[in-house]
Amino acid sequence: MNLLFVVVPLFIIVVFFIVFISLILALVRRSPRRVIVPARRVDVVTRLGQDGFWVESCPADPGALIHFHYWSGGIRHAGQVPYTPDVAGHQFVYTGLTPAQVVILRVVEPGDMLDYGIVPPIIDIGMDIPVSSPPDYFDSPPPAPNFPPAY
């Protein structure tokens, strides 16, 4: 009789453990597997400049978003710019620094931007930015505390 009280609970624990592990394995096997797609080569020709770089040729349509990295002073910088070529198909990208190397990461066509939720930045040099004066709360002294003394 004593043996029955030991074997039955042990059997229940083992069955529970096997069911639990089976459920975990079933969930892991059904999870979507990630597929790594190799990066597609971007055929954008660039030329380094004094304070930026030139996009010499780009197979994208005007309005496409060009994502790039550039190195200056041993530091990597990242940026993106809408592709707005001149009549010859060239565009200067101002970085403010002299780049040592430029790598074009990807070019997102205007039609693809809506699919991926990528919106190009709106840059308007002539935009008026309202400037407000600092708040007045520094001019008046702080109020006296209203709590009783500790001693």
Stockholm file with secondary structure:
# STOCKHOLM 1.0

chainA/1-151         MNLLFVVVPLFIIVVFFIVFISLILALVRRSPRRVIVPARRVDVVTRLGQDGFWVESCPADPGALIHFHYWSGGIRHAGQVPYTPDVAGHQFVYTGLTPAQVVILRVVEPGDMLDYGIVPPIIDIGMDIPVSSPPDYFDSPPPAPNFPPAY
#=GR chainA/1-151 SS CHHHHHHHHHHHHHHHHHHHHHHHHHHHHHSCCCCCCCCCCCCCEEEECSSEEEEEECSSCTTCEEEEEEEETTEEEEEEEECCCCTTSCEEEECSSCCSEEEEEEEECHHHHHHHTCCCCCCCTTCCCCCCCCCGGGTSCCCCCCSCCCC
#=GC SS_cons         CHHHHHHHHHHHHHHHHHHHHHHHHHHHHHSCCCCCCCCCCCCCEEEECSSEEEEEECSSCTTCEEEEEEEETTEEEEEEEECCCCTTSCEEEECSSCCSEEEEEEEECHHHHHHHTCCCCCCCTTCCCCCCCCCGGGTSCCCCCCSCCCC
//
